[in-house]
Amino acid sequence: MNSVSSQDFFGNFSALSDLKTKAQKDPETALKEVAQKFEAIFINMLLKNMRAGNESIGSGLFSSAQTKQYQDMMDSQMSQTLAKTGGIGISDALIRQYEGKGSVSAPSHDDTSLLHRVSQQDLVRVQALAHKASTEFVQAVQKEVAEKASIDSAKSNLAGVAVSDVTKPSAQSVAFDSPESFVKALWPHAQQAAEKLGVNPKAILAQAALETGWGKYPIAKEDGSASFNLFGIKADSRWQGDRAVVNTLEYRDGIAKREKAAFRAYDSFSQSFNDYADFLSASDRYKDALESGDDASNFAASLQKGGYATDPKYSDKINHILSSKWFESL
């Protein structure tokens, strides 16, 4: 099995920063590395967009937030490896363009070339460049498929498709691409819910981060539309609203088992927070949690004690998120 160096590991977030410095000091030496890094990010974004397209088809038997998270990690590492071992030709094309060896003329002194822009940007902006390029590529392919499907649909005589069903956002379209964006967007909602419950809003947001993988893996309905369910609240007999039936990982007698379950579905994240507050308030099982006050760690422990989740390490995972850098400034 081939080993992966620290520089090639997808989780090495300092590598691009180091490369940025090298590119500024010695552009010629860093040229190949800059091109490979950009190609790796492009490939990763391409894989992500292709997998997102498959979400609309439906989830597999073993699909869950956990498996998607590991799949995302695997894609990131595979992208690094592919770019390092030849890639799909993007890095070579970029190098030829930059050095003036291809059909495109070399950039002038006043030009701002693609590689120059890459070397001057931080990781978030580089990802945005690659995401835009890969998204346009995938959308071009999807457009052809959509046009054919539209023609076939027009020819068919199917009825009963409500306009509201067509306009519902997909789960992928409401997913967050980073912990920063997740925290920034949902922190106000967590504060409102915490005010109703009288608890620390950090504990609520940390639980939502755990349940959805920082918003990257939201629960989707069978048609691929968003459920906006941030807290994994299941749709039992008390729930009269919409549902999302998906595969989930439950722990029975300490053993993880794959099960199919129905979860509550909402029209917005705001509704999810409101229902979460009502859900805790209506159950005596979470009385201790609601008496935790500002103690976020005790809130998490009381939730687990009350049977909120079957994962034996549920509160430990919430505490780990609470200690992350994204919660330090809250």
N, C-alpha and C positions, 0 to 999 in steps of 0.2 A: 504494500500500500504506500503511495507516495505521500511524503510528509509535506506540510504546508508551513512555510516560514512565517514569522510574525509580520513581515512586510506584505505577504500575499494573503494574510488572513482577512476576511471581509470585515471583521469587527475591529480592525486596527484603524481607528478614526484619526490617528495622528499622522498616518502615512501620507495623506493628501496634503496636509499642512507642511510636512517636510519637503514634499515634492514641489510645492508652491515656492518655497524658499530657494530650492535648488534651481528651479526654472528661471527665477529672477536673476540669480547669480551667474549661472552657466546654461543658457538656453539650449545650446547645441547638445550638451551631454544629457540634459533632461528631456529632450524632445521625444525620444522613443517612449520613455516612461510616462510622460504626460499623455501621449496618444493612447497607450495601453490602458491607463487609468480611465480615460474618457470612454474608451470602447467597452471596458468592463461595466461601467455604470450604464452605458447604452444597452448592453446585452441584458443586464439585470432588469432595467425598465421595460425592455421588450418582453422578457419572460413574464413580468408582472402584469403587463397589459394583456398578454395572451391568456394568462390564467384568469384574469378578470373577465375576459370574454366568455370563458367556459362557465363562469358562475351563473350566467343567465340560463344555461342549459339545465343546471340542477346540481345539487351536492351529491357526492358519492357516498357509499356506505360508511367509509371511515373518515368522512370530512368533519372537521370540528375546528374550533379556534386554535386548539393545541397543535393539531396536525398542520394547519395552515401556517402557524408560526414557524414550525420546524422546516416546512417546505420553503418558506421565505428565506430562512437561513441557508438552506441547501442551494437555492437559486443564487444567492449572493456569492457564496463561495465558488460555485460552478462558473459564474460570470468572471470572477477573478482568474480562475484557472484557464478558461477558454481564451481570454484576452492575452494571457501570458504565453500560451502555447500556439499562437497564430491567429486566434479570434476568427472573425468573419470578414476580415479585410479592411475594416474601417481605419484602424490605426495606420496601416500602410498607406492608405489613400490620403490620410491627413498629413503624414510625413512627406509624401510626394508633393502635395499641394504647398506645404509650408516651405519646402526646399526648392520648389520650382522645377521638379523633375517630371511632373505630369503634364497633362494638356493645359492645366490651369497655370497661368503665369505666377511667378513668385510675388508675394505681397510686397508692396512698396514700404518705405520707411514710415509713411503716414497712415498706412492701413492698420486696421485692428483685426488681425487674423483670428480664426477660431481658437487655435492653440494658444495664442497670446492671451485671449480672453479667459480661457480655461485656467491658465497658470496664475492669473491675477485674482481669481474668484475663490470663495470659500466653498466648502463641501455642499452646502444647501443650493448655491447657485449652479454649481456643476451638475448636480442632480437634476435641477430644473431644466438645464440645457438638454441633457440626455433624455429626460422625461418627455420634453416637447418633441424631440426628434423621433423617439420610439413610438410615441402616441400617434403622431401623424402617419407613420408607417402602418401601424396596426389599423388605424381608422380607414386608411385607403383600402385595405383588404376587407374590412368589415363593411365598407360602403357597398362594395360589389355584392357581398352576401345579402345585405339588407335590401338592396334594389331588387334582387331576384326574389327574395322572400315577400317583398311588397307586391310584386307582380303576381306571385302565386296566391297571396292572400286576397288580392282583388278579384281573382278568378274564382276563388272558392265562395261558397254560399253559407259561410258560418255566421251565426247571429249571437246576440247576447253579450257582446264585449262592451263593457261600460267604459265611458270616457275616463272616469276616475282611475280605472285600472291601468289604462294606457299611460297616464301622466304621472303615476307614482314613481318616485325616484328609486333607483336601484340601490342595493346595499353597498355596492362598491363605490357609488358616487358620493355617498355620505361618510365613507371611511376616512380616517385621518392618516396622514402620511408621516407623522412624527409625534413624539410625546409632547413637544412644545406646542404644536397646534392643537392637540387634544386638550391640554391644560388650559390654554388661552381661551378656547371656545366654550368649554364646559364649566369653568370655574364660577362664573356668575350664577349658573343654574344650581351648582352644588351649594353655593352660599344661601340661596333662597330655600332650598330643601332643608339645609342645616338649621336655618332660622325657625322653620316650622317644627323641627324635631328637637331643637335645643342641644345639638351636638356639634362636634368639630367638622366643618365642611371639608377639611383635608381627608378625613376618614371616608366620607362619601365618595369623593372624587377618586381616591385610591382604590376603592372597591370597584368602581366603574372601570378603572384602568385594568384591574385584574380580570374582570369578567369579559372584557373585549380586546385584551392585548393592546392597551393604549389606543383603542378605537380603530385598530387596523383590521380587526376581524369581527365585524358586527354580524349579528344574527340576521340571516336573510330568509325570506319566505320562499315557498317552493317555486314561485315564478321569478325569483331573483330580486324582488323589490325589498326595500328596507323595512325592518321591523322597529327600528329605533330603540330596541330593548337594550339598555346599558347595564342592567343589574341581574340578568338571568332569571327574572321572575317567571315562573311557569304558569300556564293557563289551566288552572284547575276548574272545578265546577262553579266556583264563585265568579269566574271571569266570563263576561258576556260579550266581550269585544273580539277583535280580529286576532288571529293566531299565526304563529310561524312554527311549523313542525320540522325539526332538524335532529341530526345525530348529536349526542352529547356524551361526555365522559362522566360517569357517576361512580362513587366508591361504595361498595357493599361489603361490610365486614372487613374494611381495610383493603379490599381488592378492587382495582379499577376495572370497570366494565363499560362497554359501548352500548348505549341505549338510544331509542328514538323518543323524543319528548316534545310536547307542545309548549311554546312560550308565548307570553303576551306580546301583542304588536300594537304600536302606537303610530300617530301621525307626525310626531316630532320628538326631539330629544327632551324638550320642555315637558311634554306629557309623560315621558319616562321618569323624569325626576319627581314630578308631582305624584304619580302613581306609586313610586317607591316610598315616598313619605307617608302616603296613605296606607300602604301595605304594612309598614313597620308599626305605625300607630294603631292599627286595627288588631294586632296580635299580641297577646300576653307573653308569647315566647320571647319577644324582643324587649321586654320591659327593662331588663338590666342594661341592655345596650343603650336605651334612650335615657338612662340615668347616668351615663358615662360623662356627660358634660363635655369639657374640652379635651378629655383624655382619649385621643384617637386610637391608641393601642388597646385600651380597655374596651372601646366600642367594638373593635374587630374581634377581640376574644369573646365578648358577649354574644356577638352575632353567631359565631361558630358554636358556642355553647347552646344557643337557642335552636340550632339545627338549620341555619340558613343555607348551608352548603354541606355536601357530603365529603368534600376534600379534607382530610385530617390536618393538612398544613395550610388551610385557608387563611387563618389569622396571621400566620407567619409570612405568607406571601403579601398580604396587605401591608404589614409592617415594613417589609423590604421595599415596597413601592413608596411608602411614606418617607423612608430615609434616602430616597433617590434625589439627585440634584434638581430635578424638575419641581420638587416640592419645597425646596429650600427658600425660594423667594416669595412663597405664598404667605 
